[in-house]
Amino acid sequence: MLLPRLLAFGFLGLATTAGAATLDGLAVEVTNTSEPVLCAEKDNVAVNFASPEVRHFQIEAVHPAYMGALQQDRWEPDWTACEDISEETSTKPHPTMSTLYEDGNVRIVGLSFTEFWRPSDVTVTIGSKVERNIHLLQLLRKRGDKAIEVLVIYPGDGYWRIKPLPPEHLDWTSYGSSFLVGPVEFDQRPVVNLKDVAFDPATMTFTLTLAKGGKARVAMKALNEERMTLDVAFDQPVSGLPFAGLRSMYVTEFNADVARIAVREEGARSWREEPIMAFQGGKATDAWMGRLVPSRHNTSAPDMMFNRFRAAPAASR
């Protein structure tokens, strides 16, 4: 398996350029169910993507436009105006951590909490090894003498977070928005119900077995100091529910993980840009959600892009 692994990581190291728009692909329904809040520790931003045709699309995390000028990062929790939650109520016992896989390029760590917010019997499979009671999977990419966390997934509710490698002038960057892949249902909050999360380190691919039937393949297509790109393919379309969703937070422009949204609507010759809380939805081939000015909350967190929606997986290149 050495050759596929080397090929995969050789591709991940290639530099990619930031495209203005994909200029192709299906237009999907983009809906916004965000609600105003005063507490910065609540995910009040919710943007969903739906189409009965889509079987393939792309998710990207890209450093914000101001990243090169960023000299100080901020990622500490802000409990201001959080009436029903606090640092005390949100603090949990330290989880049990175990390395599930490691080679010269990556490390996969599984975390088990003494309690999770909802019951979960999702299995985690790496190669022929099956694990249970894993509430959080971390993927760390090795660079020099460091192992840098770039991706997490919570098998119990289907939430993901991703980020590019940090730029040269920063040792570390923060996560921001979360996203969901698969039929998005509602159980106190938007969730994707999974039966199994499998990871193949040779191809850097996650395979999700969906509780509602079918599978989703999530492959890391690119990872560098500018962006991470995930290639998502379903074995069957998701009908009647969103096939993906983004969760984030917005209190004010200076206290937000996502403050603005831009969409390229089908056939449009320009993007439509709006504040995230004012967006009324639409049909779009591309969607960007991020920030144009630094925030006091997770300042280095990446912008997120959803695009390249297709009715069938793209041919291998």
C-alpha positions in Angstrom: 0.0 0.0 0.0 3.0 2.3 0.0 2.6 3.6 -3.6 -1.1 4.7 -3.2 -0.1 6.4 0.1 2.8 8.3 -1.5 0.6 9.3 -4.5 -2.1 10.6 -2.2 0.2 12.7 -0.1 2.1 14.0 -3.2 -1.2 15.3 -4.5 -2.2 16.8 -1.1 1.0 18.9 -1.2 0.2 20.5 -4.5 -0.6 24.2 -4.4 -4.1 25.2 -5.5 -5.4 28.5 -6.6 -8.5 30.2 -5.3 -11.1 30.2 -8.1 -13.7 33.0 -8.2 -16.4 30.5 -9.2 -16.7 27.0 -10.6 -18.8 28.1 -13.6 -20.4 24.7 -13.8 -22.4 22.2 -11.8 -26.0 22.0 -10.7 -27.8 24.8 -8.9 -29.0 23.6 -5.5 -31.5 25.1 -3.0 -29.6 27.1 -0.3 -31.8 27.9 2.7 -31.0 30.0 5.8 -32.6 29.2 9.1 -30.2 31.3 11.2 -31.6 33.0 14.3 -30.2 36.0 16.2 -28.5 35.4 19.6 -26.4 37.4 22.1 -24.3 34.5 23.2 -21.1 33.8 21.1 -21.0 30.1 22.3 -24.2 29.1 20.5 -24.4 27.9 16.9 -27.2 30.1 15.7 -26.2 30.1 12.0 -27.7 27.3 9.9 -27.4 27.1 6.1 -28.7 24.0 4.3 -28.1 22.6 0.9 -30.8 20.5 -0.8 -31.3 18.8 -4.2 -32.9 15.4 -5.2 -30.2 15.0 -7.9 -26.8 15.7 -6.2 -24.5 12.8 -5.7 -21.2 14.7 -5.8 -19.9 18.0 -4.4 -16.9 19.7 -2.9 -16.3 21.4 0.5 -13.4 23.7 1.1 -11.9 25.4 4.1 -9.8 28.4 3.0 -7.9 30.9 5.2 -9.7 34.2 5.4 -8.6 37.1 3.1 -7.0 38.9 6.0 -4.8 36.0 7.1 -1.5 37.4 5.9 -2.0 40.5 8.1 -3.1 38.6 11.2 -0.6 39.1 14.0 -2.7 37.9 17.0 -5.3 35.1 17.1 -8.2 34.8 19.6 -10.0 31.6 20.3 -11.0 31.8 24.0 -14.7 31.2 24.7 -16.8 34.3 25.2 -19.6 33.7 27.7 -20.9 37.2 27.6 -24.7 37.3 27.6 -24.9 33.5 27.7 -27.8 33.2 30.2 -28.4 29.4 30.1 -24.8 28.2 29.6 -21.5 29.0 31.2 -18.0 27.8 31.5 -19.0 25.8 34.5 -21.9 24.1 32.8 -20.0 23.4 29.6 -16.9 22.0 31.3 -16.7 18.2 30.9 -14.3 15.6 32.4 -11.2 15.1 30.3 -11.9 12.5 27.7 -10.0 9.2 27.3 -7.7 9.5 24.2 -6.1 6.8 22.2 -4.1 6.7 18.9 -6.1 4.5 16.5 -3.7 4.8 13.6 -0.3 6.4 12.9 2.2 6.4 10.0 4.8 8.8 8.8 2.2 11.3 7.5 -0.9 11.1 9.7 -2.1 10.3 13.2 -5.7 9.4 14.0 -6.8 9.9 17.6 -10.1 8.7 19.1 -11.6 10.5 22.1 -14.2 9.0 24.4 -16.2 11.2 26.8 -17.9 10.0 30.0 -21.1 11.4 28.5 -22.3 12.7 25.1 -25.3 14.9 24.4 -27.2 12.1 22.6 -27.1 8.3 22.6 -24.7 6.8 20.0 -23.8 3.3 18.9 -21.8 4.4 15.8 -18.8 2.2 15.1 -15.4 3.5 13.9 -13.5 1.3 11.5 -9.9 1.8 10.5 -8.7 -1.0 8.2 -9.9 -4.2 9.9 -10.0 -2.6 13.3 -13.4 -1.7 14.7 -13.8 0.6 17.6 -16.8 1.6 19.7 -17.6 4.4 22.1 -15.6 6.9 20.0 -17.2 10.3 20.3 -14.6 12.4 18.5 -12.1 11.5 15.8 -9.1 13.8 15.2 -6.9 13.7 12.1 -3.5 15.2 12.5 -1.1 15.8 9.6 2.6 15.6 10.3 4.7 18.5 9.1 8.4 18.5 10.2 8.5 17.6 13.9 4.9 18.5 14.6 1.6 16.8 14.2 -1.0 19.4 13.3 -4.8 18.8 13.8 -6.7 19.6 10.6 -9.9 17.7 10.8 -12.4 16.4 13.4 -15.6 14.4 13.1 -18.2 13.6 15.8 -19.6 10.2 14.8 -22.5 10.5 17.2 -24.1 13.5 15.5 -22.3 13.8 12.2 -20.6 17.1 12.8 -17.2 17.9 11.0 -14.7 20.7 11.3 -11.8 21.2 9.0 -9.0 23.8 8.4 -5.9 24.2 6.2 -2.4 23.9 7.5 -1.3 27.1 9.3 0.6 29.6 7.3 4.3 30.1 8.0 3.9 33.0 10.3 1.4 31.2 12.7 2.1 28.0 14.6 -1.6 27.1 14.9 -5.0 28.2 13.7 -8.5 27.7 15.1 -11.6 25.9 13.9 -14.7 27.9 13.2 -17.8 26.6 11.4 -19.0 23.0 11.5 -20.7 21.2 8.7 -22.8 18.1 8.1 -22.6 15.5 5.3 -25.6 13.3 4.6 -29.4 13.5 5.3 -29.7 16.4 7.7 -32.4 15.7 10.3 -33.4 17.5 13.4 -32.9 16.1 16.9 -32.7 19.2 19.2 -30.4 20.5 16.6 -29.5 19.5 13.0 -27.8 16.1 12.9 -26.7 13.4 10.5 -27.4 9.9 11.9 -24.6 7.5 11.1 -24.0 3.8 11.6 -20.3 3.6 10.9 -17.4 5.9 10.1 -14.5 4.1 8.3 -11.2 5.7 7.4 -8.7 4.5 4.8 -5.3 6.2 5.5 -3.9 5.0 2.1 -6.4 7.1 0.2 -7.2 9.6 2.9 -10.9 8.7 2.5 -13.7 8.5 5.1 -16.7 6.3 4.2 -19.9 7.1 6.1 -22.6 4.4 6.5 -25.8 6.4 6.8 -28.5 5.3 9.2 -31.2 6.2 6.5 -29.5 3.9 4.0 -26.6 4.3 1.6 -23.1 5.5 1.9 -21.1 8.8 1.5 -17.4 8.9 0.6 -15.5 11.9 1.9 -12.0 12.1 0.4 -9.3 14.7 1.2 -8.5 16.0 -2.2 -6.0 18.8 -1.2 -4.3 20.1 1.9 -1.8 22.9 2.1 -1.1 26.2 3.8 -4.0 27.8 1.8 -6.9 25.4 1.9 -8.3 22.0 2.6 -10.6 20.5 -0.1 -12.9 17.5 0.5 -14.5 15.6 -2.3 -17.9 14.2 -1.3 -19.8 11.4 -3.2 -23.0 9.7 -2.3 -23.9 6.3 -3.7 -27.5 7.5 -4.1 -29.1 11.0 -3.9 -30.5 12.4 -0.7 -34.2 13.0 -1.3 -36.6 15.0 0.9 -33.8 16.3 3.3 -30.8 18.6 2.9 -27.7 16.6 1.8 -25.4 19.0 3.6 -25.5 21.9 6.1 -23.3 24.5 7.7 -23.5 25.5 11.4 -21.7 28.5 12.8 -22.2 31.5 15.0 -22.9 35.2 14.5 -23.4 37.9 17.2 -22.0 41.0 15.5 -19.5 41.6 12.6 -16.7 41.7 15.1 -17.9 38.7 17.1 -18.6 35.9 14.5 -17.3 32.8 12.9 -19.3 33.6 9.8 -20.5 37.1 9.0 -21.3 37.1 5.3 -22.5 34.8 2.5 -21.9 35.0 -1.2 -23.7 32.8 -3.7 -23.4 32.4 -7.5 -26.9 31.8 -8.8 -27.5 29.7 -11.9 -26.6 31.7 -15.0 -25.7 34.8 -13.0 -22.8 36.9 -14.2 -21.9 38.0 -10.7 -22.0 36.9 -7.1 -24.8 37.9 -4.7 -23.2 39.0 -1.4 -25.1 39.7 1.8 -24.8 39.7 5.6 -25.4 36.2 6.8 -28.4 37.1 8.9 -30.1 38.9 6.0 -29.8 36.1 3.5 -33.2 34.8 2.3 -31.9 31.8 0.3 -31.8 31.0 -3.4 -30.6 28.4 -5.9 -26.8 28.5 -6.4 -23.9 26.6 -8.0 -21.4 28.1 -5.5 -21.7 29.3 -1.9 -19.1 31.0 0.2 -19.5 31.8 3.9 -16.9 33.7 5.9 -15.6 37.0 7.1 -14.0 40.1 5.4 -12.8 41.7 8.7 -11.1 40.0 11.7 -13.4 38.9 14.5 -12.6 38.7 18.2 -13.9 35.1 18.1 -11.8 32.4 16.4 -10.0 35.1 14.4 -8.0 32.6 12.3 -10.9 30.2 11.5 -11.3 29.5 7.8 -14.0 30.6 5.4 -16.1 27.7 4.0 -17.1 27.0 0.4 -19.6 24.5 -1.1 -19.5 24.0 -4.8 -19.1 21.6 -7.8 -22.5 20.0 -7.3 -23.1 17.2 -9.7 -25.6 14.5 -10.4 -22.9 11.8 -10.6 -19.4 11.5 -9.2 -16.8 13.2 -11.5 -14.6 11.0 -13.6 -11.2 10.1 -12.0 -8.4 12.3 -13.2 
